[in-house]
Amino acid sequence: MASMREIALGISSVLQHSTTPEPLSIDLWNEPPDEAAALVKALLAECHDAEIAVATIKVPKEVWAVLAPEAERMVRPLSTRVEILPSMDQQIEVWRRPPPQNRDNSGPQT
Protein backbone atom coordinates (compact mmCIF):
# COMPACT_ATOMS: atom_id res chain seq x y z
CA MET A 1 0.00 0.00 0.00
CA ALA A 2 1.17 3.53 -0.77
CA SER A 3 2.41 5.73 2.05
CA MET A 4 0.44 8.82 3.06
CA ARG A 5 3.17 10.96 1.49
CA GLU A 6 2.82 9.13 -1.84
CA ILE A 7 -0.95 9.52 -1.72
CA ALA A 8 -0.56 13.22 -0.88
CA LEU A 9 1.80 13.64 -3.84
CA GLY A 10 -0.81 12.11 -6.16
CA ILE A 11 -3.57 14.34 -4.77
CA SER A 12 -1.43 17.45 -5.10
CA SER A 13 -0.77 16.62 -8.75
CA VAL A 14 -4.53 16.35 -9.35
CA LEU A 15 -5.05 19.76 -7.71
CA GLN A 16 -2.84 21.38 -10.37
CA HIS A 17 -5.38 20.66 -13.13
CA SER A 18 -8.07 23.24 -13.84
CA THR A 19 -10.62 20.47 -14.47
CA THR A 20 -10.39 19.22 -10.87
CA PRO A 21 -13.82 19.49 -9.21
CA GLU A 22 -14.34 22.07 -6.46
CA PRO A 23 -14.17 20.85 -3.76
CA LEU A 24 -12.03 17.80 -4.34
CA SER A 25 -13.45 15.17 -1.98
CA ILE A 26 -11.15 12.47 -0.66
CA ASP A 27 -12.66 9.35 0.90
CA LEU A 28 -10.79 8.09 3.95
CA TRP A 29 -12.01 4.49 3.69
CA ASN A 30 -12.08 3.88 7.45
CA GLU A 31 -8.56 5.19 8.02
CA PRO A 32 -7.98 5.87 11.72
CA PRO A 33 -7.89 9.58 12.64
CA ASP A 34 -4.11 9.61 13.13
CA GLU A 35 -3.52 8.20 9.63
CA ALA A 36 -6.01 10.65 8.12
CA ALA A 37 -4.27 13.50 9.96
CA ALA A 38 -0.93 12.30 8.56
CA LEU A 39 -2.47 12.46 5.08
CA VAL A 40 -3.68 16.03 5.66
CA LYS A 41 -0.27 17.13 6.94
CA ALA A 42 1.50 15.46 4.01
CA LEU A 43 -0.95 17.00 1.52
CA LEU A 44 -0.46 20.47 2.97
CA ALA A 45 3.33 20.06 2.85
CA GLU A 46 3.22 18.83 -0.77
CA CYS A 47 0.99 21.75 -1.80
CA HIS A 48 3.35 24.14 -0.03
CA ASP A 49 6.42 22.68 -1.75
CA ALA A 50 4.75 22.70 -5.19
CA GLU A 51 3.29 26.19 -4.62
CA ILE A 52 -0.27 24.94 -5.17
CA ALA A 53 -2.85 27.36 -3.82
CA VAL A 54 -5.29 25.73 -1.40
CA ALA A 55 -7.81 27.97 0.36
CA THR A 56 -9.33 25.46 2.78
CA ILE A 57 -9.12 21.83 3.80
CA LYS A 58 -12.16 20.55 5.68
CA VAL A 59 -11.77 17.51 7.89
CA PRO A 60 -13.91 15.35 10.19
CA LYS A 61 -13.89 16.29 13.87
CA GLU A 62 -11.93 13.15 14.79
CA VAL A 63 -9.14 14.17 12.42
CA TRP A 64 -9.25 17.74 13.73
CA ALA A 65 -8.70 16.40 17.25
CA VAL A 66 -5.38 14.94 16.08
CA LEU A 67 -4.37 18.01 14.02
CA ALA A 68 -5.39 20.74 16.50
CA PRO A 69 -2.40 20.55 18.87
CA GLU A 70 0.03 21.27 16.03
CA ALA A 71 -2.20 23.11 13.55
CA GLU A 72 -0.35 26.42 13.83
CA ARG A 73 3.02 24.76 13.15
CA MET A 74 2.00 22.71 10.11
CA VAL A 75 3.79 23.46 6.84
CA ARG A 76 1.11 24.62 4.43
CA PRO A 77 0.47 27.04 1.60
CA LEU A 78 0.14 30.64 2.72
CA SER A 79 -3.38 31.49 3.93
CA THR A 80 -4.62 27.88 3.88
CA ARG A 81 -7.25 27.22 6.53
CA VAL A 82 -8.00 23.87 8.15
CA GLU A 83 -11.62 23.62 9.25
CA ILE A 84 -13.99 21.00 10.57
CA LEU A 85 -17.56 20.37 9.66
CA PRO A 86 -19.59 18.41 12.19
CA SER A 87 -21.51 16.71 9.37
CA MET A 88 -18.39 15.27 7.72
CA ASP A 89 -17.34 11.70 8.36
CA GLN A 90 -14.72 9.65 6.54
CA GLN A 91 -14.06 12.37 3.99
CA ILE A 92 -11.77 15.34 3.47
CA GLU A 93 -12.63 18.28 1.22
CA VAL A 94 -9.91 20.33 -0.48
CA TRP A 95 -10.97 23.78 -1.70
CA ARG A 96 -8.63 25.65 -4.04
CA ARG A 97 -10.84 28.75 -3.78
CA PRO A 98 -12.65 29.91 -0.63
CA PRO A 99 -15.80 27.84 -0.09
CA PRO A 100 -19.22 29.52 -0.19
CA GLN A 101 -20.24 31.04 3.13
CA ASN A 102 -23.61 29.29 3.26
CA ARG A 103 -22.07 25.86 3.97
CA ASP A 104 -22.10 24.57 7.57
CA ASN A 105 -18.91 26.07 8.97
CA SER A 106 -19.51 25.85 12.68
CA GLY A 107 -16.37 24.01 13.73
CA PRO A 108 -12.94 25.22 14.82
CA GLN A 109 -10.50 26.50 12.25
CA THR A 110 -6.91 27.69 11.91
WOTAJO-V62741 format. One record per residue. N is the residue number from 1. RES is the residue in one small letter. SS is DSSP state (@ for helix, = for strand, . for the rest). OMEGA is omega in whole degrees, 0 to 359 (999 if undefined). Layout:
N_RES_SS_OMEGA ; N_RES_SS_OMEGA
//
This chain:
1_m_._181 ; 2_a_._176 ; 3_s_._179 ; 4_m_@_179 ; 5_r_@_178 ; 6_e_@_177 ; 7_i_@_179 ; 8_a_@_178 ; 9_l_@_178 ; 10_g_@_179 ; 11_i_@_180 ; 12_s_@_178 ; 13_s_@_176 ; 14_v_@_182 ; 15_l_@_181 ; 16_q_._183 ; 17_h_._182 ; 18_s_._181 ; 19_t_._179 ; 20_t_._180 ; 21_p_._180 ; 22_e_._359 ; 23_p_._171 ; 24_l_=_180 ; 25_s_=_181 ; 26_i_=_178 ; 27_d_=_182 ; 28_l_._176 ; 29_w_._176 ; 30_n_._174 ; 31_e_._176 ; 32_p_._183 ; 33_p_@_181 ; 34_d_@_177 ; 35_e_@_177 ; 36_a_@_177 ; 37_a_@_177 ; 38_a_@_177 ; 39_l_@_180 ; 40_v_@_179 ; 41_k_@_179 ; 42_a_@_179 ; 43_l_@_178 ; 44_l_@_179 ; 45_a_@_178 ; 46_e_@_179 ; 47_c_@_177 ; 48_h_@_182 ; 49_d_@_182 ; 50_a_._181 ; 51_e_._177 ; 52_i_._180 ; 53_a_._175 ; 54_v_._181 ; 55_a_._187 ; 56_t_=_167 ; 57_i_=_180 ; 58_k_=_187 ; 59_v_=_173 ; 60_p_._183 ; 61_k_@_179 ; 62_e_@_178 ; 63_v_@_178 ; 64_w_@_181 ; 65_a_@_178 ; 66_v_@_183 ; 67_l_@_190 ; 68_a_@_183 ; 69_p_@_181 ; 70_e_@_185 ; 71_a_@_182 ; 72_e_@_183 ; 73_r_@_182 ; 74_m_._173 ; 75_v_._181 ; 76_r_._177 ; 77_p_._179 ; 78_l_._177 ; 79_s_._177 ; 80_t_._178 ; 81_r_=_172 ; 82_v_=_184 ; 83_e_=_171 ; 84_i_=_172 ; 85_l_._182 ; 86_p_._183 ; 87_s_._183 ; 88_m_._176 ; 89_d_._178 ; 90_q_._178 ; 91_q_=_174 ; 92_i_=_175 ; 93_e_=_177 ; 94_v_=_181 ; 95_w_=_176 ; 96_r_._175 ; 97_r_._180 ; 98_p_._180 ; 99_p_._176 ; 100_p_._183 ; 101_q_._184 ; 102_n_._177 ; 103_r_._178 ; 104_d_._183 ; 105_n_._188 ; 106_s_._183 ; 107_g_._178 ; 108_p_._179 ; 109_q_=_174 ; 110_t_._999
//
